Amino acid sequence: MEFIIEILSDYTTRTIALGTSLLGLISGLMGTWAVLRRQSLLGDAVAHASLPGIALAFLITGVKNSLFFFIGAAIAGWIATAWVSNITRNTKIKTDTALAIAIALFFGFGMVLITFIQRTPNANQGGLESFLFGQAATLLREDILIMAITAAITIIIVLLLWKEFKLLAFDPQHAHTTGVNIKVLDIILNSLIVIAIVIGLQSVGVVLMSAMLIAPAAAARQWTDRLGAMAILASLFGLLSGIAGTGISSFAPLLPTGPLIVLVSIFIVTISFLFAPKRGLVAQYTLKQKSKKRIALDSMLINLFEICCQHSDPQHLHSVNILKPMPDYNKATIKKLSEQGLITLTKQKEWCLTEKGITNARRIIKNGGSS
Amino acid sequence: MKKTLALQIHDLTVAYKFKPVLWDIDLSVPTGVMMAIVGPNGAGKSTLIKSVLNIVKPVAGTVTFFGKPYHSIRSKITYVPQKSSVDWDFPTTVLDLVMMGTYGKLGWIKRPGKKERKLALQAIEKVGLTGFERQQISQLSGGQQQRVFLARALVQQADLYFMDEPFQGIDATTEKAIIKILKELIEDNKTVIAVHHDLQTIVEYFDYIAFLNIRKIAEGKVEDVFTNENLEKTYGASFNLARHGQNIMQSPV
């Protein structure tokens, strides 16, 4: 609690937290679509490609203005997206290669421009390089306003076009045959993804921004099988990462906010991959162990049943020693079977199948499994 | 009364770069037939369907459906893609997936309502998946996936069905169940055009056929054109079904 009060009481921290939670929210929301469309790397290309856009915006206008930077970054990011999808469509170059080329080309060009700007005698030129790794401390009220408006517009468009985006993400070819204009939808969705990335650049930076697009969505997918829930959860995870990252760096001013936000989101991913019910690694492991044990019990019971079938009385008493040569014999399994009332053990270390054990064994043989 | 053609293709050519995938195809499919498109791998069977539906842009040719161009009659045509073409881990349920078939008619922004839900539930019942409505699509077997895809097509209430390898990797029970539904559609005077691989079931399932290998080799009623001669022309000279004791029509003398 103190943590939250501390963030809320300090004006600068409050502004930054508001900005970073907005960027987390929007990148989580749009990341849901990027992840489901298997476009995780596109975010990386857009983020890197925005660097020359920012530099050019500065060179053209000569001022450091967030709105111009946003616009420059968005245009450059958009050109990169269009370029990548054009190359993949019209040449034999695969998407990953095209993305790698786009990242190198745009980022390289951006670095050249930034260095050039730094070396020109202009009192105004400092600070552009902070877009590389982000500097949340530079967020101003006007920046937050721009972010809030873009976020609101993005959310409204996503809500209005929810069913269209779902079609596009799941089966664009079929969607096309039902009369949905896939091309226009694709442009709208990609533009929103570009915007989600661009509004985060100032805080998180070009290099790490794509993580904010992917991490919250990948984590959210672990917890739910519903698209709506995934989008909401991804937005919340993004928001949480923003607030927590900002909070940690306000306590430890030597640590940079942007990378902390990314680390928090990766922490959420790790937790989700390990501990989510059903899809989490731990849950999957437990399930596997459980079914292994069940199979062991089943096969033991069938073995016992088959031994008993060699006698006219299926409840014939046998010595436990007779079981020892069996391939999957172990004491724990025998104990488990008697606990479940499938066999009874006498004091003389003899066992026999109970009525329940016989019916269970017959059912397993018939159905090929106990459940 | 003259039967209208469900599908008419003139001089259709599709090329990737400079290599023709489909070359100068003419095809006339009457209304109310169940047609198989057969041919070896790489013959352009899937591409034929995709280019007819404008998913792949042809370089030349005209296509009409019931005498009209595609864009003016889109709602009467439906497409069942290969089930491997989508990610079955997508977070959605059977009911939701089937409802997606209704979105096109609804138009932008509008939400599906009771009517769409009812249609979807009916289609799910028809394909025998009642009880699976809330099931995650990732938990479906291959046969169930194909049934869901068919249900999504049924809700569109189309007159012409394009199916890309509907029997790929499904068991005999599901295959028979799907055939039964398709035959009901045919009785309703709908038209089904399917890419099909299993030549042994052609006679049993289909009444119309087109042989394809980049060019169209032959088309017509199964009883007229499903011959060794056409099979050899399509699959190569060494190919002969009769030699393997398969059920095919005798070559017309």
Boltz contact constraints between the chains, C-beta under 6 A:
constraints:
  - contact:
      token1: [A, 160]
      token2: [B, 109]
      max_distance: 6.0
  - contact:
      token1: [A, 163]
      token2: [B, 103]
      max_distance: 6.0
  - contact:
      token1: [A, 167]
      token2: [B, 100]
      max_distance: 6.0
  - contact:
      token1: [A, 167]
      token2: [B, 103]
      max_distance: 6.0
  - contact:
      token1: [A, 170]
      token2: [B, 90]
      max_distance: 6.0
  - contact:
      token1: [A, 171]
      token2: [B, 86]
      max_distance: 6.0
  - contact:
      token1: [A, 173]
      token2: [B, 55]
      max_distance: 6.0
  - contact:
      token1: [A, 173]
      token2: [B, 81]
      max_distance: 6.0
  - contact:
      token1: [A, 174]
      token2: [B, 79]
      max_distance: 6.0
  - contact:
      token1: [A, 174]
      token2: [B, 81]
      max_distance: 6.0
  - contact:
      token1: [A, 176]
      token2: [B, 55]
      max_distance: 6.0
  - contact:
      token1: [A, 177]
      token2: [B, 53]
      max_distance: 6.0
  - contact:
      token1: [A, 177]
      token2: [B, 79]
      max_distance: 6.0
  - contact:
      token1: [A, 178]
      token2: [B, 104]
      max_distance: 6.0
  - contact:
      token1: [A, 179]
      token2: [B, 74]
      max_distance: 6.0
  - contact:
      token1: [A, 179]
      token2: [B, 104]
      max_distance: 6.0
  - contact:
      token1: [A, 180]
      token2: [B, 104]
      max_distance: 6.0
  - contact:
      token1: [A, 225]
      token2: [B, 91]
      max_distance: 6.0
  - contact:
      token1: [A, 225]
      token2: [B, 136]
      max_distance: 6.0
  - contact:
      token1: [A, 226]
      token2: [B, 91]
      max_distance: 6.0
  - contact:
      token1: [A, 227]
      token2: [B, 91]
      max_distance: 6.0
  - contact:
      token1: [A, 227]
      token2: [B, 92]
      max_distance: 6.0
  - contact:
      token1: [A, 230]
      token2: [B, 91]
      max_distance: 6.0
